Amino acid sequence: RVRDCSPPRADLRKQARQLENELDLKLVSFSKLCTSYSSSRDGRRDRYSSDTTPLLNGSSQDRMFETMAVEIEQLLGKLTGINDKMAEYTNSAGVPSLNAALMHTLQRHRDILQDYTHEFHKTKANFLAIRERENLLGSVRKDIESYKSGSGVNNRRTELFLKEHEHLRNSDRLIEETISIAMATKENMTSQRGMLKSIQSKMNTLANRFPAVNSLIQRINLRKRRDSLILGAVIGVCTILLLLYAFH
């Protein structure tokens, strides 16, 4: 039974390897095509020659991209069919050791198919993104080039207007700096005036306090004199009373 099943298995593996090798070459060429497409577009954008450079190169690359994408999709479909046939053959194998080997081989081919499919979709998505971006920016670059090539007088006037605008901006900036300096000077003078007013008020307070101190001292002296007179009168009265009592 194993001998009867060996030729289909070997034939399927041979077909899978051939398709995988062909897919590998196609994917390498496909990736190079996308890289060259991006580089050529970037070179044209850097030289600002989108109006003078013919679009034949980009169109031929687009057609080549479409053709190679269809061919790779067909090869992926064929490899998927071969893997499905190998899976059917693996499920029908009766020997356990043979079945395990076939499962390992099938899983290996499935992993390769998955890697190729992922690489193809990634490269295709990158190419489509670059082409869409270039299509969106193409009209803008053309407008810029036409403006630069056909409006020299307008460019000269624009440059003069821009220079005049720059002079006005410089004048406004100088005026703003002068106003800022004047405002800072005004604030400093206001602060100094406040400090002088504070010093003046303190001096007035001290000047007003000195007469009050003098009057207080005078009042204290008057009270001392009054107390002395009262004390002397009391002492005199007491002395007279003692003398009258002694001679009575």
C-alpha positions in Angstrom: 0.0 0.0 0.0 2.9 2.4 0.8 4.4 1.6 -2.6 1.2 2.4 -4.4 0.9 5.8 -2.6 4.5 6.9 -3.0 4.4 8.2 -6.6 1.4 10.6 -6.0 3.1 11.9 -2.8 6.4 12.5 -4.6 4.6 14.1 -7.6 2.7 16.5 -5.3 5.8 17.5 -3.4 7.7 18.1 -6.7 4.9 20.3 -8.0 4.8 22.2 -4.7 8.6 22.8 -4.8 8.4 24.0 -8.3 5.6 26.4 -7.5 7.4 27.6 -4.4 10.6 28.3 -6.4 8.7 30.1 -9.1 6.8 32.2 -6.4 10.1 33.1 -4.7 11.5 34.4 -8.0 8.3 36.3 -8.8 8.1 37.9 -5.3 11.7 39.0 -5.6 11.0 40.7 -9.0 7.8 42.1 -7.6 9.6 43.7 -4.7 12.3 45.1 -6.9 9.6 46.6 -9.2 8.0 48.3 -6.2 11.3 49.6 -5.0 12.3 51.0 -8.4 8.9 52.6 -8.8 9.3 54.4 -5.5 12.8 55.5 -6.3 11.9 56.8 -9.8 9.0 58.7 -8.4 11.2 60.2 -5.6 13.8 61.2 -8.2 11.4 62.9 -10.3 9.9 64.8 -7.3 13.4 65.9 -6.2 14.2 67.3 -9.7 10.8 69.1 -9.9 10.5 67.9 -13.5 7.1 66.3 -13.4 5.9 68.4 -16.4 8.8 67.5 -18.6 9.3 63.9 -17.7 7.1 61.6 -19.8 4.7 59.4 -17.9 5.5 56.3 -20.0 7.8 54.9 -17.4 5.2 55.1 -14.7 2.5 53.7 -16.9 4.7 50.8 -18.0 5.5 50.1 -14.3 1.8 50.2 -13.5 1.0 47.7 -16.2 3.9 45.5 -15.2 2.7 45.6 -11.6 -0.8 44.5 -12.6 0.5 41.7 -14.7 2.9 40.4 -12.0 0.2 40.7 -9.3 -2.1 38.5 -11.4 0.6 35.9 -12.1 1.5 35.7 -8.4 -2.1 35.4 -7.4 -2.5 32.5 -9.9 0.6 30.8 -8.6 -0.6 31.2 -5.0 -3.9 29.6 -6.0 -2.2 26.7 -7.7 0.0 26.2 -4.6 -3.0 26.3 -2.4 -4.6 23.6 -4.6 -1.5 21.4 -4.3 -1.5 21.8 -0.5 -5.2 20.8 -0.4 -4.4 17.7 -2.4 -1.5 16.9 -0.1 -3.8 17.3 2.8 -6.3 14.9 1.3 -3.5 12.4 0.6 -2.3 12.7 4.2 -5.7 12.1 5.7 -6.0 8.9 3.5 -2.6 7.5 4.5 -3.0 4.5 6.7 0.5 4.0 8.2 1.0 6.1 11.3 4.7 6.8 10.8 4.0 7.7 7.2 1.1 9.9 8.2 3.3 11.8 10.7 5.9 12.5 8.1 3.3 13.7 5.6 1.8 16.0 8.2 5.2 17.5 8.9 5.8 18.0 5.2 2.3 19.4 4.7 2.8 21.9 7.6 6.1 23.0 6.1 4.5 23.7 2.7 1.6 25.5 4.4 4.0 27.8 6.3 5.8 28.6 3.1 2.5 29.4 1.4 1.5 31.6 4.3 4.8 33.5 4.2 4.6 34.0 0.5 1.0 35.2 0.7 1.8 37.6 3.5 4.8 39.0 1.6 2.8 39.4 -1.6 0.0 41.3 0.2 2.4 43.5 2.1 4.4 44.5 -1.1 1.2 45.0 -3.0 -0.2 47.3 -0.3 3.0 49.3 -0.2 2.9 49.8 -4.0 -0.7 50.9 -4.0 0.0 53.3 -1.1 2.9 54.9 -3.0 0.9 55.1 -6.2 -2.1 56.7 -4.5 0.2 59.2 -2.8 1.9 60.1 -6.1 -1.5 60.5 -7.8 -2.6 62.9 -5.1 0.6 64.9 -5.2 1.0 64.9 -8.9 -1.6 67.7 -9.6 0.0 69.8 -6.9 3.5 69.5 -8.3 2.2 70.3 -11.8 0.5 73.5 -10.5 3.7 74.5 -8.8 5.8 73.9 -11.9 3.4 75.8 -14.2 3.4 78.7 -11.7 7.2 78.7 -11.7 7.6 78.4 -15.4 4.9 80.8 -16.6 4.7 83.6 -14.0 8.1 85.3 -13.8 6.7 88.8 -13.5 4.2 87.7 -10.9 7.0 86.0 -9.0 9.0 89.2 -9.1 6.1 91.2 -7.7 5.5 88.5 -5.1 9.1 88.7 -4.0 8.8 92.5 -3.7 5.6 92.2 -1.7 7.2 89.6 0.5 10.2 91.9 1.1 8.0 94.8 1.9 6.0 92.7 4.2 9.2 91.6 6.0 10.2 95.2 6.4 6.8 96.1 7.9 7.1 93.1 10.3 10.6 94.3 11.4 9.2 97.8 11.9 6.3 96.4 14.0 8.8 94.4 16.0 11.0 97.4 16.7 7.9 99.5 17.7 6.7 96.7 20.0 10.2 96.5 21.6 10.2 100.3 22.1 6.7 100.2 23.7 7.9 97.4 26.0 10.9 99.4 27.1 8.6 102.5 27.8 6.2 100.4 29.8 9.0 98.9 31.8 10.4 102.4 32.5 6.9 103.6 33.5 6.5 100.7 35.9 9.9 101.4 37.5 9.1 105.1 37.9 5.7 104.3 39.5 7.4 101.9 41.9 10.0 104.5 42.8 7.2 107.1 43.4 5.5 104.7 45.7 8.7 104.1 47.6 9.2 107.9 47.9 5.7 108.4 49.2 6.2 105.7 51.7 9.4 107.3 53.0 7.7 110.7 53.1 4.8 109.3 55.1 7.2 107.7 57.6 9.1 111.0 58.0 5.8 112.8 58.6 4.8 110.3 61.2 8.1 110.7 63.0 7.8 114.5 62.8 4.3 114.3 64.3 5.5 112.0 67.0 8.2 114.3 68.4 5.7 117.1 69.6 3.6 114.5 71.2 6.6 113.2 73.1 7.6 116.7 74.2 4.1 117.4 75.5 4.1 114.1 77.3 7.4 114.9 79.0 6.0 118.4 80.0 2.9 116.7 81.5 5.1 114.3 83.5 7.2 117.2 84.8 4.1 119.1 85.8 2.7 116.0 87.7 6.1 115.6 89.5 6.0 119.3 90.6 2.4 119.0 91.7 3.2 115.8 93.6 6.2 117.6 95.3 4.0 120.6 96.3 1.4 118.3 97.7 4.0 116.2 99.6 5.6 119.4 101.0 2.2 120.8 102.1 1.4 117.6 103.8 4.7 117.5 105.6 4.3 121.2 106.7 0.8 120.6 108.0 2.0 117.5 109.9 4.9 119.4 111.4 2.7 122.2 112.5 0.3 119.8 114.1 3.1 118.0 115.9 4.5 121.3 117.3 1.0 122.5 118.5 0.5 119.2 120.2 4.0 119.3 121.8 3.6 122.8 123.2 0.0 122.4 124.3 
